Amino acid sequence: MPAFPALTHVAITVSDLAASTAWYEKLFDAEPVLDEDEESGAFHHTVFALGGGTLFGLHTHTSSGPDTAGFDERNVGLDHIAFACSQSELEEWVSRLDKAGIAHSGIKHAHYGSGISFRDPDNIALEFFAPPAG
């Protein structure tokens, strides 16, 4: 049996595609590699290419309006998305988030690793996470 595969992509639904695209362009320091209506016409996706071959997509759906309650990690479904980094890169990410004007938690340490938590325009929980050093 083959090893369990890595994630190829993550797709999130956003309430304002233009605002979220601009925010993620700033976060990723990159432009989308794809921006189109899906073939069935059920949704539009804007996709960014991240390191390691992972794709990160922003979706808007044509079948119904956005959920006005907004994202809440306490609901069933997504809790948060973590981007991998090393312990030595965490300070650089703090600086980059500060420069982009993105509010964040600062570096928090735990026995299982260290991370920086922050949220996108739809309040979706994001994190830079580094396993413990050594």
C-alpha positions in Angstrom: 0.0 0.0 0.0 1.4 3.4 -0.9 2.2 6.0 1.8 -0.6 8.5 2.5 -0.1 11.4 0.0 0.6 15.0 0.8 -2.1 17.7 0.3 -2.1 19.1 -3.2 -4.4 22.0 -2.6 -6.6 23.8 -0.1 -9.7 25.8 -1.2 -11.6 28.2 1.0 -14.9 30.0 0.3 -14.6 33.8 0.7 -17.3 36.5 0.9 -15.5 39.1 -1.2 -13.3 37.6 -3.9 -11.6 40.8 -4.9 -10.8 41.8 -1.3 -9.5 38.3 -0.4 -7.5 38.0 -3.6 -5.7 41.3 -2.8 -5.1 40.3 0.9 -3.7 36.9 -0.1 -1.5 38.5 -2.8 0.0 40.6 -0.1 0.4 37.6 2.2 1.9 35.3 -0.4 3.8 38.1 -2.2 2.5 36.5 -5.4 -0.2 36.8 -8.0 -2.7 34.1 -8.7 -1.8 31.4 -11.3 -5.4 30.8 -12.2 -8.5 33.0 -12.0 -11.6 31.6 -13.8 -15.1 30.4 -13.6 -15.2 26.6 -13.0 -16.5 24.6 -16.0 -19.9 23.9 -14.5 -20.5 27.5 -13.6 -21.1 26.6 -10.0 -18.2 28.6 -8.6 -15.3 30.9 -9.5 -11.8 30.1 -8.3 -8.7 32.1 -7.9 -5.6 29.9 -7.2 -2.1 30.7 -5.9 0.9 28.3 -6.2 2.8 27.9 -3.0 6.1 26.2 -2.2 6.3 22.5 -2.4 3.7 22.4 -5.2 0.7 23.1 -3.0 -2.2 25.2 -4.5 -4.3 27.5 -2.4 -7.7 28.4 -3.9 -10.2 31.1 -3.1 -13.8 30.2 -4.1 -17.0 32.1 -4.6 -20.2 30.1 -5.3 -22.9 31.2 -7.7 -25.7 29.0 -6.2 -26.2 30.9 -3.0 -25.1 34.0 -1.1 -22.3 34.0 1.4 -23.0 32.8 5.0 -23.4 36.1 6.9 -22.4 34.4 10.2 -18.8 34.2 9.0 -16.1 31.7 9.8 -15.9 30.2 13.3 -13.4 27.4 14.0 -15.7 26.1 16.7 -18.2 25.0 14.1 -17.9 21.6 12.5 -15.5 21.9 9.5 -12.2 23.7 9.1 -10.4 24.7 12.3 -7.4 26.5 10.8 -4.8 26.2 8.0 -1.1 26.1 9.0 1.8 27.0 6.7 5.0 25.1 7.4 8.2 27.0 8.3 11.3 26.5 10.5 11.9 28.0 13.9 14.5 30.3 12.5 11.9 31.7 10.0 9.3 32.7 12.5 10.8 36.1 13.3 10.9 36.8 9.5 7.2 36.0 9.3 6.4 38.3 12.2 8.2 41.1 10.4 6.5 40.3 7.1 3.0 40.3 8.7 3.8 43.6 10.5 4.9 45.1 7.2 1.7 44.0 5.5 -0.4 45.4 8.3 -1.8 41.9 9.2 -2.6 41.6 12.9 -1.2 38.4 14.5 -0.5 36.7 17.8 3.2 37.0 17.8 5.2 33.8 18.3 3.7 31.3 20.7 5.7 28.3 21.9 4.5 24.9 23.0 6.2 21.5 23.5 4.9 20.4 20.0 6.2 23.5 18.1 5.9 27.2 17.7 3.4 29.3 15.7 2.1 32.6 14.7 -1.7 32.9 14.4 -3.6 35.4 12.3 -6.9 35.7 10.3 -7.9 36.6 6.8 -10.6 39.1 5.8 -13.3 36.4 6.5 -11.9 35.6 9.9 -10.5 32.3 8.7 -7.8 31.2 11.1 -4.3 30.8 9.6 -1.0 30.0 11.2 2.7 29.8 10.4 3.9 26.7 12.3 7.4 25.3 13.0 8.1 22.0 14.7 10.3 22.1 17.8 14.0 22.9 17.2 16.5 20.0 17.4 
